[in-house]
Amino acid sequence: MSQLSFFSAEAVPPAVADLTGILAAPGQVVFVGQGDHRAARLSVVVDQLWRAESLAEMIAEAGLVPEIGRTDENSPLVRTAPDPLLATIAANWTRGAVKTVPPQWLPGPRELRAWTLAAGTPEADRYLLGLDPHAPDTHSALASAMMRVGIAPTLIGTRGSHPALRISGRRRLSRLVENVGEPPGHTDAFHHWPRA
């Protein structure tokens, strides 16, 4: 049995800000409504249903209402119901209609867990955190944010459709594993989870 780290996602209480990890991945946030009724909705298309279900659980833990659906291409989609609590996140993570990374953003344990659930995958003895191919201006900022939390990544695939931050080396991988906590209780999740 593994020992729970003080820094792991399981040791930190849930918060709406945890969901910004979805925006580090290919997630999107959009404003809904106007004036006093302005809210926002967070969504991400994922490659497997276990990812959508696990993210829906994080959304519910943060006090928001999750919705799981399918895209026209039949990919799993998870999103929040529109909520005023997400309006600040939407304002911080967008400039006009373009996704941006707030300069002060640091991925804590639960943000890293959300990112891993949305777009994390192993690559031999390394681990990849997927980035948004439609928001190339976020890539370097996210790499810098990871460096500031002590997990220095390599930016890869920036010219292709699968950009990612590659995390390699025992110390960096151990730090990631320590932060994201245990995988969800699904066989596929176990195979996609980081390990040191």
C-alpha positions as CSV (number, residue, x, y, z in Angstrom):
1,M,0.0,0.0,0.0
2,S,1.4,3.4,-1.0
3,Q,1.7,6.2,1.6
4,L,-0.3,9.3,0.9
5,S,1.8,12.3,0.2
6,F,1.1,15.7,1.7
7,F,1.3,17.0,-1.8
8,S,-1.0,14.5,-3.5
9,A,-4.3,15.4,-5.1
10,E,-6.0,13.2,-2.4
11,A,-4.6,15.4,0.4
12,V,-6.0,18.7,-1.0
13,P,-9.6,19.7,-0.6
14,P,-11.5,20.0,-3.9
15,A,-12.0,23.5,-5.4
16,V,-13.4,25.0,-8.6
17,A,-9.8,26.2,-9.5
18,D,-8.8,22.5,-9.8
19,L,-10.6,22.4,-13.1
20,T,-8.1,24.8,-14.7
21,G,-6.0,21.6,-15.3
22,I,-8.6,20.8,-18.0
23,L,-7.7,24.1,-19.7
24,A,-4.0,23.2,-19.6
25,A,-5.1,20.1,-21.7
26,P,-7.3,20.6,-24.8
27,G,-10.2,21.9,-22.7
28,Q,-12.3,25.0,-23.5
29,V,-14.1,27.6,-21.5
30,V,-16.9,29.8,-22.9
31,F,-19.1,32.5,-21.4
32,V,-22.8,31.9,-21.3
33,G,-25.4,34.6,-20.6
34,Q,-25.0,38.4,-20.1
35,G,-24.7,40.9,-17.3
36,D,-25.8,39.7,-13.9
37,H,-26.6,36.3,-15.4
38,R,-23.2,35.8,-16.8
39,A,-21.8,32.3,-16.3
40,A,-19.3,30.1,-18.0
41,R,-19.0,26.4,-19.1
42,L,-15.9,24.3,-19.1
43,S,-15.6,21.3,-21.5
44,V,-13.1,18.9,-22.9
45,V,-13.2,16.1,-25.5
46,V,-11.3,13.0,-24.4
47,D,-10.3,9.8,-26.0
48,Q,-11.8,7.3,-23.5
49,L,-15.0,7.2,-21.4
50,W,-13.1,6.5,-18.1
51,R,-11.4,10.0,-18.6
52,A,-14.8,11.7,-18.9
53,E,-16.3,9.8,-15.9
54,S,-13.2,10.6,-13.7
55,L,-13.3,14.3,-14.7
56,A,-17.1,14.4,-14.1
57,E,-16.3,13.1,-10.6
58,M,-13.8,16.0,-10.1
59,I,-16.4,18.5,-11.4
60,A,-19.0,17.2,-8.9
61,E,-16.4,17.3,-6.0
62,A,-15.8,20.9,-6.8
63,G,-19.5,21.6,-6.3
64,L,-20.5,22.0,-10.0
65,V,-22.8,19.9,-12.2
66,P,-21.1,17.6,-14.7
67,E,-22.5,16.4,-18.0
68,I,-21.1,13.6,-20.1
69,G,-22.0,13.3,-23.7
70,R,-20.6,12.5,-27.1
71,T,-19.3,14.6,-30.0
72,D,-20.5,14.3,-33.6
73,E,-17.4,12.0,-34.1
74,N,-18.6,9.9,-31.1
75,S,-15.7,10.9,-28.8
76,P,-16.5,11.2,-25.1
77,L,-17.2,14.8,-24.0
78,V,-17.4,16.0,-20.4
79,R,-18.5,19.5,-19.4
80,T,-19.9,21.5,-16.6
81,A,-23.4,23.0,-16.6
82,P,-23.1,26.8,-17.0
83,D,-22.1,28.2,-13.6
84,P,-21.3,31.8,-12.4
85,L,-18.4,30.3,-10.3
86,L,-16.6,29.6,-13.6
87,A,-16.8,33.2,-14.9
88,T,-13.6,34.3,-13.2
89,I,-11.7,31.3,-14.6
90,A,-13.1,32.1,-18.1
91,A,-12.0,35.7,-17.8
92,N,-8.5,34.7,-16.6
93,W,-8.0,32.0,-19.3
94,T,-9.2,33.9,-22.3
95,R,-8.2,37.1,-24.2
96,G,-11.1,37.8,-26.6
97,A,-11.9,34.3,-28.0
98,V,-8.4,33.0,-27.6
99,K,-7.3,30.7,-24.8
100,T,-4.4,32.0,-22.7
101,V,-2.6,31.0,-19.5
102,P,-2.8,33.4,-16.6
103,P,0.8,34.6,-15.7
104,Q,0.4,33.6,-12.1
105,W,-1.1,30.1,-12.7
106,L,0.7,27.2,-11.1
107,P,-0.5,23.6,-11.5
108,G,-1.1,22.3,-8.0
109,P,-1.8,18.6,-7.3
110,R,-5.5,18.6,-8.3
111,E,-4.9,20.8,-11.4
112,L,-2.2,18.2,-12.4
113,R,-4.7,15.4,-11.7
114,A,-7.3,17.0,-14.0
115,W,-4.7,17.6,-16.7
116,T,-3.6,13.9,-16.4
117,L,-7.2,12.7,-16.5
118,A,-7.9,14.8,-19.6
119,A,-4.8,14.2,-21.6
120,G,-2.0,12.2,-19.9
121,T,-0.4,9.2,-21.5
122,P,2.7,7.2,-21.0
123,E,5.5,7.1,-23.6
124,A,8.0,4.3,-22.9
125,D,9.8,5.4,-19.7
126,R,8.4,9.0,-20.0
127,Y,5.0,10.6,-19.5
128,L,3.2,13.0,-21.8
129,L,0.7,15.7,-20.7
130,G,-1.3,16.7,-23.8
131,L,-1.6,20.3,-24.9
132,D,-4.3,22.1,-26.9
133,P,-3.3,22.0,-30.6
134,H,-5.6,24.9,-31.2
135,A,-3.9,27.1,-28.6
136,P,-0.2,27.1,-29.5
137,D,0.4,30.3,-27.6
138,T,-0.3,28.4,-24.4
139,H,2.4,25.8,-24.8
140,S,5.5,27.7,-23.7
141,A,3.6,29.3,-20.8
142,L,2.4,25.9,-19.6
143,A,6.0,24.5,-19.8
144,S,7.2,27.4,-17.7
145,A,4.4,26.9,-15.2
146,M,5.5,23.2,-14.8
147,M,9.1,24.3,-14.3
148,R,8.0,26.7,-11.5
149,V,6.5,23.7,-9.6
150,G,9.7,21.6,-10.1
151,I,8.6,19.3,-12.9
152,A,10.7,20.6,-15.9
153,P,9.2,19.2,-19.1
154,T,10.3,19.1,-22.8
155,L,7.8,20.7,-25.3
156,I,7.2,18.2,-28.2
157,G,5.1,18.0,-31.3
158,T,4.3,21.7,-31.6
159,R,4.0,21.4,-35.4
160,G,1.7,18.4,-35.3
161,S,-1.8,17.6,-34.0
162,H,-0.6,16.1,-30.7
163,P,1.6,18.7,-28.9
164,A,2.6,17.7,-25.4
165,L,4.9,18.3,-22.5
166,R,7.2,15.3,-22.1
167,I,8.2,14.5,-18.5
168,S,11.3,12.3,-18.2
169,G,13.8,11.3,-15.5
170,R,13.0,9.5,-12.3
171,R,12.9,12.6,-10.0
172,R,10.5,14.5,-12.3
173,L,8.3,11.5,-12.8
174,S,8.3,10.8,-9.1
175,R,7.2,14.3,-8.4
176,L,4.4,14.0,-10.9
177,V,3.2,10.7,-9.5
178,E,3.4,12.1,-6.0
179,N,1.2,15.0,-7.0
180,V,-1.5,13.3,-9.1
181,G,-2.2,10.5,-6.6
182,E,-3.6,7.1,-7.3
183,P,-5.3,6.3,-10.7
184,P,-9.1,6.0,-10.9
185,G,-10.3,2.5,-10.3
186,H,-10.5,1.6,-14.0
187,T,-8.1,-0.8,-15.8
188,D,-7.5,1.6,-18.7
189,A,-6.8,4.4,-16.2
190,F,-4.1,2.3,-14.6
191,H,-2.4,1.7,-17.9
192,H,-2.5,5.4,-18.8
193,W,-1.4,6.7,-15.3
194,P,2.1,8.0,-14.7
195,R,4.6,5.9,-12.8
196,A,8.1,6.5,-11.6
